[in-house]
Amino acid sequence: METVVSGIRSTGKLHLGNYYGALRNFLKMQNEYNCFFFIADYHSLTTHPTPSDLHGNVKQVLVEYLAAGLDPDKSTLYIQSDVPEIAELYLFMNMNAYLGELERGASFKDKIRANPNNVNAGLLTYPVLMAVDILIHHATKVPVGKDQEQHLEMARTFGNRFNNLYKTEYFKEPYAFSYAKDLIKIPGLDGKGKMGKSEGEMNAVYLSDSPEIIRKKVMKAVTDGGPTEENQAKPQEIQNLFDLMAVVSTPDTLAHFDGLYNKCQIRYGDFKKALAEDMINATKDIRERIDDISADTDLLRKVALQGAEKARASAAKTVKEVREIIGFRNF
């Protein structure tokens, strides 16, 4: 059985983009592959979260992983920092990562432009840590979007460089993986790009949002003055809302409002109200499970400990073998 690895940064609540873009596929993968799904709290340290925020965000993602349906008995569900072997392999792999290639990384360039006063070493070596997350479990399949393909290419580079340096075939090459027919891009409510945490609270509909909050966010979503010609092309902000409706609503509902738009008869208020109610229904079961699981400290502790034990068993084996390949010995 091939191994799949994927993680989500512990930087806050999960939204519809996380669920429809990733988590729904994870639910299928856990029945077909040897899956490691982790909460990337080491990665979040590049933005210097407070201890209370870090703890709260890790707990929130763990709760929402479980509420969405990830099963700790089917997959290895763990917190990155519970596996110290990751930090050790990160050190080893950093020795074979070169400054020029790290500085050329698209993600690094984007981050230093966005945060010129926080250009820390963790940002520079971020691709190395991502590679270690994958290589430490010998994953060959990694669910990633287009924006992460360069990091995956670098993971192959670092693994192959280690193999060449020590004349071994130890690390396998990981490749991007998805259920292609289910790939979905979830747009945000701001009329611009995809739904995301960094675009602001009102851009995303979170899995834990109450019905009242969802209604408020959707009703404030960006629209225009309405169509002026029959069957005219929808501008981006309107197409985004129709794309969201295509995900959470029935085909009949989508066809109804699409028809009204094409006839210049659409009322955005009615359209948004229908979209909001369908979002509320789509997230209802998860939202209720989030409330129940958040209050179950014993369950969360059990899941975290179980995941750490399983992940460490895999990681410790890799680090032991890497140490031997490099030349470290236990006398």
N, C-alpha and C positions, 0 to 999 in steps of 0.2 A: 504494500500500500504506500503510495507516494505521500510525502509530507508537505503540508501547506502551512505557511506562517503569515500572520497579519497582525498589525497592532493599531491602536488608536491612541493618540496623545491625550494625556489626562489634563486637558485645558478647559473642561467645562461639560455642560450637558450635551447629549446627542440629539441631533435634529433629523428631520425627514430625509435630508440628503444622506446622512449616515445610514439610516435604516434602509431606504430603497436602493441606495447606491452600493451598499456593502453588506449590512447585517443580514438581509434576506438571503443573499447568496451564501453567507457563512452558515446559515441554518441548513442549507443543502449540503454544503461541503462537509460538515461534521458527521454526516451519515455515510460519506463516500471516501474520505481521506483521513490520514493521521494529522489532525489539525492542532496547531498551537496558536491561540488567540490571546494577545497580551495587552496590558494597559501600559503605555509608554511613558512612565513617569520620569525616567532618566532624561528622555528627550525634552520634557517640559522644563527642565532646569535652565535651558538656554535663555528663558525669559524671566528667570529669578522669581518664581512664585513664593508667596509667604508660606510658612509651614502649615498654617490652617487652611489656606487655599489648596495647597498641594494635597493634603489629606482629604479634604472635602471633595475635590475633583476626582481623585482616584476612587473613592467610595461611590460617587455618582455614576461613573462609567461602569464599575463592576455591577452595580444595581441594574443599570439599564441594559447591559449585556445579558444578564439573567432574565430580565423582564421581556426582552425581545425574543427569548427562546433558546439562547445558547445553553447547552447542557454540559456541565462539568464532568459528567460521566461518559460523554461521547467525545469531547475534545479537552485539550489541556488549556484551561482558562487561568491566566496568572498575571501577577503584577511584576513588571520588569525588574524593579529594585529588589524583589524577593529572590532574585537569582544572581548572586554576586559573581558567578562565573562569567557572566556577560561582561562585567567590568574588566576582568582579567584578560579575556580574549580581545576586548577592545584595545587594551594596552599593546598586546602582541601585534594586532593588525595595524595599529597606528605606526609601528616601526617600518611598515612596508607601504605606507601611503605617502605620496609625495606632494609637497607644497603646491607646485604648479597645477596639478590636476585637481586638487581640492579648491584652489582659488578660481578655477575655471567653471566650477559647478554653477549651474543656472540658479539653483535654490539659494546658494550662498550669496550670489550677486544680488538677488532679489531682497534677501534679508538685510544685507548691509546698506542697501539703498533705503529700505524702510526704517531701519533702526541704526543710523550711523554712530550713535553713542553707545551701542552695545554689541560691538564686533568682538565677541569672545571666542576662545579657542574651541568651545563646544560647537559653535555654529560652523566653524571651519571643518571640523572633523565629524560633523553630523552624518555624512554618508558612510563613514567607517562604522559608526555605531549602528546605523541601519543595516549595514552588511553583516555585522556580527549577529544581530537579531535573527537573521536568516540562516547564516552559515552554522551557527552554533547548534541548530537542530537538523542540519543537512537538508533543508527544504529545497525542493525542486520547483514548487509552484508558489507564486506570490501574487495575491490579488492586489493589483495596483492600477491607478488611473494614469492617464497620459502624463500628468505632471510629475509622476514618480518614476518614469521609465529610465531616466538618466541615473537615478540612484540605484536601480536594479542592475543597470549595466556596470556601474562601479562595483557593486557587490560581486559580480562575475570577475571583474578585473582583479579585485583584491584576493579572491579565492584562487584564481589561476596563478596570480603572482606568488602566493604562498606555495602552491604546488610546484611551480617552476623552480623557486628558490631552494626548496628542500627535496626536489626530485621525487615527488610523490604524486599520487592522484587522489589525495585525501578528500578535498572539498569538491562537491558536485556543483554544476552550474545551475543557478535558479533562473526561472523564466516567468514572465507575466502570465497571469492566469485569470480567466473569468468564464462565467457562463454567458457567452457572447450575446445570445438572444435576449438576455435579461439586463444588459447594460443600460442603465438609466441615468441621465443627467438631471438632477433636481435643481431648478433655478430658485433664486431667492426672491423675496418680495420687493426688493428695491428697484427692480426693473433693469438691472445691469447684468450681473453674472450669476454664478452658481450660488446655492445656499451655503453659508459658512458662518462659523463662529466669529471670525475676525471682521466681518462686514457690519457688525452691529446687532444689537438685541432684536430690533424690529425686522431684520432681514430674514431671520430663520424661525421656523416653527419647530419647537423642541418637543420631544416625545413626552416630556413631563408637563408641558403647558396645560393649564386648565382650559376648559371650554371658553370661559370669558376672555382669557388672554389670546386664544387663537382667533376668536371673533374680532377682537380689537386690532390685532396685527393684520389680518386679512383685509379688514375694511379700510385700513390705512395704506394698503399696497398701492404702488404707483400705477396710475392709468392715464389715459389721454381724454380728449374731448369726444371720442367716439368716431366710428367710421362715417365717411362722407360719401362713399361710393359703394355700390353693391359688389361683393366678392373681392374687395380690395385686400391687399396683403396686410397682415397684422404687424404693427410695430413691435419692437423687441419686448417692451414692458407688458404688452397685452399677450403676446405669444407665450411669454413666461407663465402667465396665469393660466392660460389654456393648457400648457404643458403640465402644470401642477394638477389641474383638473383631470387630465388624462391618466394620472397616477392614482388619485384617490377616489374618483367618481366612477359611476357606471358609464358604459359607452353611450347609453341613451341620453344621460344628462349632458355629456360632452357634445353630442350631436345636436341636442336642443339649443344650447347656447351658441354653438358654432353657426347654426342656421340663423339665429337671431342676428348675430354679428354680420353675416353675409348679406342680410336683408336690411342692414342699418336700423334694426329694431332693438338692439341689445340695450338693456339698462344695467350699467355696471354695478349698481347697488344690489340688484337681485342676483346677478352673477356672483358677486363676492359672498353674499349670504349663503348661497348654495355651496360654494367652494369651502367656506368655513365650516359648515355643518358636516360636509363629507370628510374634511380633515379631522374633525372631532370624532366622528365615527371610526375613522381609520386608525386613530391612536387610542381609542377608548380602552381596549383590553390591556395594552401595554401600560397606559397611564395608571390603571388600577393596580396592575402588578408592581409597578414602581413604588406606589404608596405602601403596599404590603411588604415588599422585600426590604425597603429602606428601614423599616421598623424591626426587622429580624436580624439583629446583630450576630446571633449565634450562627445563623445560616451563612452570612457574609464571611465570618471568621473561618468557618469550615471550608467554604469554597476556596478562599484565598490560601489556606494551608494545604489543601489537597492539590491545588494548582501549582503551588511552589514546590511541593515534593515531586510531582511528576516532571515539571520543567527542569528542576535541578538535577534529576537523575539523567536526563538527556544531555544537559549542558555540562555536567561534571565529567561525563564520559568523553565528550569532545575535548574539553580543556586538558584532561589527563593525556589523551592521545596527542594533542598538539604540543604539549610540553615535551613529550617523549620525542616527537619528530624534530622539534627545535634543538633538543639536546639537553634539556633539564632532566635530571635523574633523581629518583628517590633512593637514597642509600640506606 
